[in-house]
Amino acid sequence: MSEFDWASTTDEVLEGKDLSGRTVFVTGANSGLGQETARALASRGAHVIMAGRDQSKLDESVAAIHADHPRAQLDTITVDLTSLENIRAATSRARQRFQKIDILINNAGVMATPFLHTADGFEMQFGTNHLGHFALTAELMPLIERGHLKRIVNLSSRGHFMGPVNFEDPNYQHRPYDPWTSYGQSKTANVLFTVGLEQHFAVLGIHAYAVHPGGIETNLGRHMSPEMRDGLMQRVTTSDSNFRWKTIPQGAATSCWAATADELEGSGGVYCEDCHVAEVDDESQVSGVRSYALNPSYAERLWALSEQLTGAKFPS
Ligand SMILES: NC(=O)c1ccc[n+]([C@@H]2O[C@H](COP(=O)([O-])OP(=O)(O)OC[C@H]3O[C@@H](n4cnc5c(N)ncnc54)[C@H](OP(=O)(O)O)[C@@H]3O)[C@@H](O)[C@H]2O)c1
C-alpha cells in the first residue's frame, strides 16, 4: 500500500530520494505537469532531458527551474510529436548526445482538438498522444536498455472512461469526429501501450506505468470553447460531487511516484492514480481503470496497428 494519496505533492513523493546519476527524458516538459515533473526530479539530482516542440518555451522553462534550483542538471531537445520525420531526427540526435535513459516520461498531450491531422495524416489526438509517443519510445529504446532504472511512464487520463480504441477506424475516416471520444480513445491507447510495453519488455527488466494525474488547471484546455468547458465541468461535477482541482505539484506527483517508487520495482503494466495502483472498475465514474484499457489482446492489436501506421519497430 502506498504511503501517498490524492493530496501528495511531487516533493513529498520524492523526499529522501537520491537520483544523482539517473537520466530522465520528459516530453512536454515546457508546461504544466511536464515542467513540474522535470523540476521535481532534477531537484533530487537527476539529469533531466526536457523535450518540447519549441526551443524558446523550453529555454523559459529551464530558466524557471534554474531560478529555484541553480544546480539542476537540465538539457533540452526539440521534438514535434505530430511528425514521424521530426521524431526520427530528434531521437537520432538524442542517441548521439546521451548515453542512456533511466526513466522515460511520455507526458506531452493535446486535448479536445478540432478535427485536425498530423503531418502523416493521423487524427491529431491519436497521432500526438499515442502514435507519436509510440514512435518516440521505439527510437529511444536503445538508450532505455542502457539505463539502470528502466521505467517508462505514460500519461493517460480518467478521460479513458470515454471509450476504447476503435481499431477499425482510429483516425475517424469513416465516423463523425467527436473531440471527447477522440481524447478518450487516445488516453485508452496510452494505457494499452503501457500493457504492450510490459508484455514485450518486462523480460528485459523494462517496466511501464500509465498515470492519471487528476484534474489540474494547465494549458491543456486551450482548445476548449467556453461552451465546451462548461459542458465538461458539468459532466465532471455531476459524476463526482466531490470533484476538486489538484495543484500542479499534486498533479505531477503520481508521475514522479510511478517513476521512482520502490514498491513498483519489477512489476508494471498497471494504471496509477493518486499515487497508487488503481483497481479495475467498469462502473465507477470517479476512480479506477476500465478493463478494456488493460486487455492484453487489445494491447497486442494496438501494438501491431501502431507499428503498421508509424513504421516504427522496437528492437526485438
Ligand atoms: N491537466 C489535467 O487535468 C490532465 C488530466 C488528465 C491527464 N492529463 C495529461 O497530462 C499530460 C500533461 O498535460 P498538462 O495538463 O501538463 O497540459 P499542458 O500544460 O498543455 O502541457 C502539454 C505539453 O505537451 C506538449 N505538446 C503538445 N503537443 C505536442 C507535440 N505535437 N509535440 C511535442 N509536444 C507537444 C505541449 O507543448 P506546447 O506548449 O508547445 O503546446 C506541452 O508542453 C497530458 O498527456 C494530458 O493528457 C492532464
The ligand as a Tripos MOL2 file, in Angstrom:
@<TRIPOS>MOLECULE
LIG
   48    52     1     0     0
SMALL
NO_CHARGES

@<TRIPOS>ATOM
      1 N1         -4.3000   18.7170  -16.6690 N.am      1 LIG1
      2 C1         -5.1540   17.7410  -16.4420 C.2       1 LIG1
      3 O1         -6.1830   17.9070  -15.7640 O.2       1 LIG1
      4 C2         -4.8820   16.3670  -17.0000 C.ar      1 LIG1
      5 C3         -5.7980   15.3240  -16.6800 C.ar      1 LIG1
      6 C4         -5.5760   14.0610  -17.1840 C.ar      1 LIG1
      7 C5         -4.4670   13.8270  -17.9790 C.ar      1 LIG1
      8 N2         -3.5980   14.8400  -18.2780 N.ar      1 LIG1
      9 C6         -2.4530   14.5280  -19.1640 C.3       1 LIG1
     10 O2         -1.2710   15.0980  -18.6370 O.3       1 LIG1
     11 C7         -0.3590   15.3700  -19.6960 C.3       1 LIG1
     12 C8          0.2470   16.7570  -19.4880 C.3       1 LIG1
     13 O3         -0.7620   17.7210  -19.6630 O.3       1 LIG1
     14 P1         -0.7790   19.1540  -18.9690 P.3       1 LIG1
     15 O4         -2.0350   19.2110  -18.1850 O.co2     1 LIG1
     16 O5          0.5040   19.4410  -18.3120 O.co2     1 LIG1
     17 O6         -1.0070   20.0770  -20.2600 O.3       1 LIG1
     18 P2         -0.1440   21.2580  -20.9200 P.3       1 LIG1
     19 O7          0.2300   22.2750  -19.8910 O.co2     1 LIG1
     20 O8         -0.9310   21.7160  -22.1010 O.co2     1 LIG1
     21 O9          1.1690   20.5220  -21.4010 O.3       1 LIG1
     22 C9          1.1630   19.6840  -22.5320 C.3       1 LIG1
     23 C10         2.5620   19.6160  -23.1080 C.3       1 LIG1
     24 O10         2.5300   18.7580  -24.2740 O.3       1 LIG1
     25 C11         3.2190   19.4390  -25.3080 C.3       1 LIG1
     26 N3          2.8120   19.0470  -26.6400 N.ar      1 LIG1
     27 C12         1.5850   19.1320  -27.1930 C.ar      1 LIG1
     28 N4          1.6190   18.7520  -28.4700 N.ar      1 LIG1
     29 C13         2.9030   18.4130  -28.7430 C.ar      1 LIG1
     30 C14         3.5830   17.9650  -29.8870 C.ar      1 LIG1
     31 N5          2.9680   17.8110  -31.0670 N.pl3     1 LIG1
     32 N6          4.9060   17.7130  -29.8180 N.ar      1 LIG1
     33 C15         5.5650   17.8870  -28.6510 C.ar      1 LIG1
     34 N7          4.9830   18.3350  -27.5210 N.ar      1 LIG1
     35 C16         3.6680   18.5940  -27.5720 C.ar      1 LIG1
     36 C17         2.9250   20.9140  -25.0550 C.3       1 LIG1
     37 O11         3.8190   21.7230  -25.7950 O.3       1 LIG1
     38 P3          3.3690   23.2140  -26.2810 P.3       1 LIG1
     39 O12         3.4410   24.0750  -25.0580 O.co2     1 LIG1
     40 O13         4.3920   23.5570  -27.3190 O.co2     1 LIG1
     41 O14         1.9890   23.0940  -26.8360 O.co2     1 LIG1
     42 C18         3.1070   20.9680  -23.5520 C.3       1 LIG1
     43 O15         4.4720   21.0420  -23.2370 O.3       1 LIG1
     44 C19        -1.1370   15.1930  -20.9950 C.3       1 LIG1
     45 O16        -0.7730   13.9520  -21.5830 O.3       1 LIG1
     46 C20        -2.5920   15.1620  -20.5420 C.3       1 LIG1
     47 O17        -3.4050   14.3810  -21.3980 O.3       1 LIG1
     48 C21        -3.7810   16.0980  -17.8080 C.ar      1 LIG1
@<TRIPOS>BOND
     1     1     2 1
     2     2     3 2
     3     2     4 1
     4     4     5 ar
     5     4    48 ar
     6     5     6 ar
     7     6     7 ar
     8     7     8 ar
     9     8     9 1
    10     8    48 ar
    11     9    10 1
    12     9    46 1
    13    10    11 1
    14    11    12 1
    15    11    44 1
    16    12    13 1
    17    13    14 1
    18    14    15 2
    19    14    16 1
    20    14    17 1
    21    17    18 1
    22    18    19 2
    23    18    20 1
    24    18    21 1
    25    21    22 1
    26    22    23 1
    27    23    24 1
    28    23    42 1
    29    24    25 1
    30    25    26 1
    31    25    36 1
    32    26    27 ar
    33    26    35 ar
    34    27    28 ar
    35    28    29 ar
    36    29    30 ar
    37    29    35 ar
    38    30    31 1
    39    30    32 ar
    40    32    33 ar
    41    33    34 ar
    42    34    35 ar
    43    36    37 1
    44    36    42 1
    45    37    38 1
    46    38    39 2
    47    38    40 1
    48    38    41 1
    49    42    43 1
    50    44    45 1
    51    44    46 1
    52    46    47 1
@<TRIPOS>SUBSTRUCTURE
     1 LIG1         1 GROUP 0 **** ****
